[in-house]
């Protein structure tokens, strides 16, 4: 292995450490607690080293969001692949999405609530975000209905799931009715 390859590997490892530490700190104490100073202390590198990877907190949030998008896409695909019917796939998608949001509140915030400097629904949208949307589209396109653009339907369904996730977490919707909300959403929006 060349010196250059070793340096690149070490740089990638430091970057993974910064992102993992930011996620951990955010999940434990919230995103307000994630500062470059605290991250530098936790990873035992100087702030200039941290800034050599990320220009600031916004880029760190963006990197966390991209990781989260990949994880969410995998979770949705795993859940939907086990379903044996169209209705089962759509219901599994909704449950997997809401479970993901509930289990990873700070990660979910990085993906959809905070400014990570990422472009959504544009040409320069990063691939992990496109892939996460594709994971939703794969199951939802078949239930969009005649004359309804599958991408538009997926956006609407996603918006409904996002609303359920954020309103439940904020205490605006009682959590004991999540399953009924999923059933109602699938019954009323999906053409089965």
N, C-alpha and C positions, 0 to 999 in steps of 0.2 A: 504494500500500500504506500502510495506516495505521500509526501508531507501535505500536499494540497488536498488530497482525498481525506486525510485524517482531520485537517482543519475544517473541511466542509462537514464531515460527520460530527465533529465536536460542536460546530455552530448549530447544526440541526438539532442536536441533543439539548443544547442550551435553550433553543427556541421552544422545543417541546416542554422543557422544564418551566419556562416562563408561563406558557399557556396553561399547563396543568396546575401550577401554583396559583395563577389568577383565578382559575375555575374553583379550586378548593377554597380559597379565601372568600370568593364571592358567595359560594354556597353556604359557608359557615357564618359570614358576617355581613353579607350584602355587598353590592358593587361599590358603595360609598367607601368601604374599607380597602378597596383595591387601589393603591397608589403606587407609583413607580418606586418611591422610597421603601414602602413595605415589601413590595415584590423583591427589590434588590436585597433587602435584609434577609428575607426568607430563602432566596436561592443562593445567597452568599456570593453575590457578584456586585460590582459597583453599578451605580445608576448609569454611567456612561456605557457600560457593557450592555445593559438592558436597552438603552437608546440606540445601540448599534444594531439591534434586532427590530425594534418597534419605535416609531417616532413619538408615541405617547399612548395613553390609556385607550383612546379611540381605536387605534390599530390592534391593541391587545384584545379589546372587546370583539373586533372584527374577526380576529383569528379564532377566538373562542366560538363565535357564532358559526364559522365555517366548520369547525369540528362538530358542533352540535347539529348542524344541518346533515352532515354525513351520518351521525348516530341516529337521528330521527328517521332518515330515509331507510336505514337498515332495520330499525324497529318496526316501521310501517310495513316494509316488504316482508319481514319475517312473520308478522301477524296476519297479513293478508294471504300469504302463500299457504297457510294452514287451513284456510277456509275452503269449504266445498261448494259454496253457492255464491251467487252474485250478492245477495243480501248479506250473507255471512262475511264476504270480503269488505263490503262497505261498513258494516258494523264493526268488524275487527279493525279497520282503518281508524274509525272514530275513537274507539277505545284505546288503541295504541297511541294515537296522537295525544289524547287527554291524559293518559298514564304518563307519557313522556314529559308533558308539561308539569304535571304534579310532582313527579320524582326529581325533576331538575329545574327548580324555579329560577335560579340565577342563570343557568345556561339558556333557558327559555327566554328570559329577559334579554340576554345578549343577542339572541337570534331575532327577536321580534319587538322589543320595547326600547332598547338602547341604540344609540347611534354608533355603529361600528364602522361607519364609512363605506358600507357596501351598497352596491346598486342592486335593486330588486326589479324584476320584470323589464330588464333593458338588455341591449346587446352585450354590454360589458358585465353582466351579472356573473359572478364567480360560479364555476362549475358545481361545487357542492350545493349551492342554493338552487340551481337549475335541477339538479338531481333530486333534491328533497321535494320540489314541486312535482317532478316527474313521478316520484313514488306515490304521490296523491292522485295524480292524473291517471296513472295506470289502472286503478280500481274505479275511479269516478267517471272516466270517460264513457264507460258502458252504461251508466245510469243517468246521463245528462238529459236524455229525452230527445225526441225528434225536433230538429231545427234549432237546438241549443248548442252553442259552441262549447265543446268539452272543457277547454281552458277556462272559459268564463264561468262555467258551472263549478269547476274545481276551485276557482277563486272564491265563489260564494260559499261553498261548503266549508272551505278552509276558514273563511271569515267567521262563519257560525261556530266552528270548533274553537277558534281563537277567542271569541267572545265568551263561550262557555268556560274555557280554561281560565281566562283572566278574571272574569266576574266571580267565579267560584273561589279562586285563590284570594281575591280581595274581600271575600265574605259577603258579596252582594247577592249571590245565589247559594241556597242551602246545598251543601255537598251530598247530602243523602239522596238527592234526586238526579244525580248525574246519569245514572243508567236510564231513567225515564226520558231524560233530555236526548240521549243518544238514540233511543228507539223512536222518539218523535221526529227527530231530525232525519233519520233514515227513512221513516215512513212518509214524511211529507215532502222531502226534497228529491229523493232518489226514485227514478222511474224503474221499478223492478218488474 
